[in-house]
Amino acid sequence: MARTTSASRPAGTAPAPPRGRPRDAARDRALLDATLAVLAESGYSGLTTAAVAARAGVSTATLYRRWSSKEDLVVAAAATFTEDPQGPPDTGSLEGDLRVVLRDKAAAMTGEGGRLMRALIGEAARNTVLAQALTAAFLEPVHRRVAEVVRRAVERGEIPPAEDADLLGEVVVGPVMSRFILTPRPPEQVGAAAAQEAADRFLPFVLRAVGGGGGQPT
């Protein structure tokens, strides 16, 4: 029997729907949540697809229909933490915008995102794919936020045009990430108020780094 092609299909006829049942978004979410839970408990080296499937209450065959490897699964889980869904802040001042950026990053690093980074940061040093996934989820979005914040501040005349603007994102959020990711105290043990206070203490230093003064650090 001849196969129907776009050329042979009668004009105005819609293509046949794809065969098979559509992906279940709730099941996808359950698998990604299970991945994050197993990572937090066992780290990347201890994570297995069987453990993730069991935690999600599905078969490994169900998991493999969605992701072909443990690495693919972890990359997908990391992508769920991509930050800055609402774009850069716009408080009307450089100081206000940077305060929002720092507080948001501190909040991210003391939540599930921080636990994910702790679980993967060692493996990412040896695995380019995981390193790229973490960069895309946790660094690139905030670097774009900082670049836009600084651009607006330059337009308002608050600061002169920045030199090495591509490095500003690292200058702004690097200390916050170091504080909550590399220090011995697990980030999930830091309360929201303490995280906000720590972010605010970095603000004067960050303001001076981007050319905005900032007074004396507290």
CORGI-V381368 format. One record per pair of residues at least 24 apart in sequence whose ideal C-beta (glycine too) atoms are under 10 Angstrom apart, sorted by the first residue. I is the first residue (numbers start at 1). J is the second residue. D is the distance in whole Angstrom. If there is no record, write none. Layout:
I;J;D / I;J;D
This chain:
20;65;10 / 23;65;8 / 23;66;7 / 24;58;10 / 24;62;9 / 24;66;10 / 27;56;7 / 27;57;9 / 27;58;6 / 27;62;7 / 27;63;9 / 27;65;10 / 27;66;8 / 28;56;10 / 28;66;6 / 28;67;9 / 28;76;8 / 28;80;10 / 29;56;9 / 29;80;8 / 30;55;9 / 30;56;4 / 30;57;7 / 30;58;7 / 31;55;9 / 31;56;5 / 31;57;10 / 31;58;7 / 31;62;8 / 31;63;6 / 31;66;7 / 31;67;8 / 31;73;7 / 31;76;9 / 31;77;9 / 32;56;9 / 32;66;10 / 32;67;9 / 32;73;8 / 32;74;10 / 32;76;6 / 32;77;5 / 32;78;10 / 32;79;9 / 32;80;6 / 33;77;8 / 33;80;9 / 33;112;9 / 34;58;9 / 34;63;9 / 34;73;10 / 34;77;9 / 35;63;9 / 35;67;9 / 35;70;9 / 35;73;6 / 35;74;6 / 35;76;8 / 35;77;4 / 35;78;9 / 35;80;9 / 35;116;9 / 36;74;9 / 36;77;6 / 36;78;9 / 36;80;8 / 36;81;9 / 36;112;6 / 36;113;10 / 36;115;7 / 36;116;6 / 36;119;8 / 37;112;10 / 37;115;10 / 38;73;10 / 38;74;10 / 38;77;10 / 38;119;9 / 39;73;10 / 39;74;7 / 39;77;7 / 39;78;10 / 39;112;10 / 39;115;8 / 39;116;6 / 39;118;9 / 39;119;4 / 39;120;7 / 40;112;8 / 40;115;5 / 40;116;8 / 40;118;8 / 40;119;6 / 40;186;10 / 40;188;9 / 41;115;10 / 41;119;9 / 42;119;8 / 43;118;9 / 43;119;5 / 43;120;8 / 43;122;8 / 43;123;8 / 44;70;8 / 44;71;9 / 44;74;7 / 44;119;6 / 44;120;6 / 44;121;10 / 44;122;8 / 44;123;4 / 44;124;9 / 44;126;10 / 44;127;8 / 44;130;8 / 45;119;10 / 45;122;9 / 45;123;7 / 46;119;10 / 47;73;8 / 47;74;7 / 47;77;10 / 47;119;8 / 47;120;10 / 47;123;10 / 49;73;7 / 52;77;9 / 69;129;10 / 71;123;10 / 71;127;7 / 71;129;6 / 71;130;7 / 71;133;9 / 72;129;9 / 72;133;10 / 74;116;9 / 74;119;9 / 74;120;7 / 74;123;9 / 74;127;9 / 74;129;9 / 74;130;7 / 74;133;7 / 74;134;10 / 75;120;10 / 75;127;10 / 75;129;6 / 75;130;7 / 75;132;8 / 75;133;4 / 75;134;9 / 75;136;9 / 75;137;9 / 76;133;9 / 77;112;10 / 77;116;7 / 77;119;10 / 77;120;9 / 77;133;9 / 77;137;9 / 78;113;9 / 78;116;6 / 78;117;9 / 78;120;7 / 78;124;10 / 78;130;8 / 78;132;10 / 78;133;4 / 78;134;6 / 78;135;10 / 78;136;8 / 78;137;5 / 78;138;8 / 79;133;7 / 79;136;7 / 79;137;6 / 80;112;9 / 80;113;9 / 80;116;9 / 80;137;8 / 81;108;8 / 81;111;9 / 81;112;7 / 81;113;5 / 81;114;10 / 81;116;6 / 81;117;9 / 81;133;10 / 81;134;9 / 81;136;10 / 81;137;5 / 81;138;7 / 81;141;10 / 82;113;10 / 82;133;10 / 82;136;7 / 82;137;5 / 82;138;8 / 82;140;9 / 82;141;6 / 83;108;6 / 83;113;8 / 83;137;7 / 83;138;7 / 83;139;9 / 83;140;9 / 83;141;4 / 83;142;6 / 83;144;10 / 83;145;8 / 84;108;10 / 84;140;9 / 84;141;4 / 84;142;7 / 84;143;10 / 84;144;7 / 84;145;5 / 84;148;10 / 85;141;9 / 86;145;10 / 87;141;10 / 87;144;9 / 87;145;8 / 87;148;8 / 88;141;10 / 88;142;10 / 88;144;7 / 88;145;4 / 88;146;8 / 88;147;8 / 88;148;4 / 88;149;6 / 88;150;10 / 88;151;9 / 88;152;8 / 89;145;7 / 89;148;9 / 89;149;7 / 89;152;10 / 90;148;9 / 90;149;9 / 90;152;7 / 91;149;9 / 91;152;10 / 92;152;9 / 92;156;8 / 93;149;10 / 93;152;9 / 93;153;8 / 93;156;8 / 93;158;7 / 93;212;9 / 94;149;7 / 94;150;8 / 94;152;8 / 94;153;4 / 94;154;9 / 94;156;8 / 94;158;5 / 94;159;6 / 94;206;10 / 94;207;7 / 94;210;7 / 94;211;9 / 94;212;5 / 94;213;9 / 94;214;9 / 95;153;9 / 95;158;9 / 95;203;7 / 95;204;9 / 95;206;9 / 95;207;6 / 95;212;7 / 95;213;9 / 95;214;7 / 95;215;10 / 96;149;9 / 97;145;9 / 97;146;9 / 97;148;9 / 97;149;4 / 97;150;9 / 97;152;7 / 97;153;7 / 98;145;10 / 98;146;8 / 98;149;6 / 98;150;9 / 98;153;9 / 98;172;7 / 98;199;10 / 98;202;9 / 98;203;6 / 98;206;6 / 98;207;6 / 98;209;10 / 98;210;8 / 98;212;8 / 98;214;9 / 99;196;9 / 99;199;8 / 99;200;7 / 99;202;10 / 99;203;6 / 99;206;9 / 99;207;9 / 100;145;9 / 100;149;9 / 100;199;10 / 101;142;7 / 101;145;6 / 101;146;6 / 101;148;10 / 101;149;6 / 101;169;9 / 101;172;6 / 101;173;7 / 101;176;9 / 101;199;9 / 101;203;10 / 101;206;9 / 102;142;10 / 102;146;10 / 102;172;7 / 102;173;7 / 102;175;9 / 102;176;6 / 102;195;10 / 102;196;9 / 102;198;9 / 102;199;4 / 102;200;7 / 102;201;9 / 102;202;6 / 102;203;6 / 102;206;7 / 103;176;9 / 103;192;10 / 103;195;8 / 103;196;5 / 103;197;10 / 103;198;9 / 103;199;5 / 103;200;7 / 103;203;9 / 104;142;8 / 104;145;8 / 104;173;9 / 104;176;10 / 104;199;8 / 105;138;9 / 105;142;6 / 105;145;9 / 105;146;10 / 105;172;8 / 105;173;5 / 105;174;10 / 105;175;10 / 105;176;5 / 105;177;7 / 105;179;10 / 105;180;9 / 105;195;9 / 105;199;7 / 105;202;10 / 106;173;9 / 106;176;5 / 106;177;9 / 106;179;8 / 106;180;7 / 106;187;9 / 106;190;8 / 106;192;9 / 106;194;9 / 106;195;4 / 106;196;7 / 106;197;9 / 106;198;6 / 106;199;4 / 106;200;9 / 106;202;9 / 107;176;10 / 107;180;10 / 107;192;7 / 107;195;6 / 107;196;8 / 107;199;8 / 108;137;10 / 108;138;7 / 108;141;10 / 108;142;9 / 108;173;10 / 108;176;9 / 108;177;9 / 108;180;9 / 108;187;9 / 108;195;9 / 109;138;9 / 109;173;9 / 109;176;7 / 109;177;6 / 109;178;10 / 109;179;8 / 109;180;4 / 109;181;6 / 109;187;6 / 109;190;9 / 109;195;8 / 109;198;10 / 109;199;10 / 110;176;10 / 110;179;10 / 110;180;6 / 110;181;10 / 110;186;9 / 110;187;4 / 110;188;7 / 110;189;9 / 110;190;5 / 110;191;8 / 110;192;7 / 110;194;8 / 110;195;5 / 110;196;10 / 110;198;9 / 110;199;10 / 111;180;10 / 111;187;8 / 111;188;7 / 111;190;10 / 111;192;9 / 111;195;9 / 112;187;10 / 112;188;8 / 113;137;8 / 113;138;7 / 113;180;10 / 113;181;10 / 113;187;9 / 114;138;9 / 114;177;9 / 114;180;6 / 114;181;6 / 114;186;8 / 114;187;4 / 114;188;7 / 114;190;9 / 114;195;10 / 115;181;10 / 115;186;8 / 115;187;7 / 115;188;6 / 117;177;8 / 117;180;9 / 117;181;6 / 117;182;10 / 117;187;9 / 118;180;9 / 118;181;6 / 118;182;9 / 118;186;8 / 118;187;7 / 118;188;9 / 121;177;10 / 121;181;7 / 121;182;9 / 138;173;9 / 138;177;8 / 138;181;10 / 139;169;7 / 139;170;8 / 139;173;8 / 139;174;10 / 139;177;9 / 140;169;8 / 141;169;9 / 142;169;6 / 142;170;10 / 142;172;8 / 142;173;5 / 142;176;9 / 142;177;9 / 143;167;9 / 143;168;8 / 143;169;3 / 143;170;7 / 143;172;9 / 143;173;8 / 144;169;8 / 145;169;8 / 145;172;9 / 145;173;9 / 146;170;9 / 146;171;8 / 146;172;5 / 146;173;7 / 146;206;9 / 146;210;8 / 147;172;10 / 149;210;9 / 150;210;6 / 150;211;9 / 150;212;9 / 153;207;10 / 153;210;8 / 153;211;9 / 153;212;7 / 154;210;10 / 154;211;9 / 158;207;10 / 158;210;10 / 158;211;9 / 158;212;6 / 158;213;9 / 159;207;9 / 159;210;6 / 159;211;4 / 159;212;5 / 159;213;9 / 160;211;6 / 161;211;9 / 162;209;10 / 162;210;6 / 162;211;7 / 163;211;9 / 165;210;9 / 167;209;10 / 168;206;9 / 168;209;8 / 168;210;6 / 168;211;10 / 171;205;9 / 171;206;7 / 171;209;5 / 171;210;7 / 172;202;8 / 172;203;10 / 172;205;10 / 172;206;5 / 172;207;10 / 172;209;7 / 172;210;7 / 173;199;10 / 173;202;9 / 173;206;9 / 174;202;10 / 174;206;10 / 175;199;10 / 175;201;10 / 175;202;5 / 175;205;7 / 175;206;8 / 175;209;10 / 176;202;6 / 176;206;9
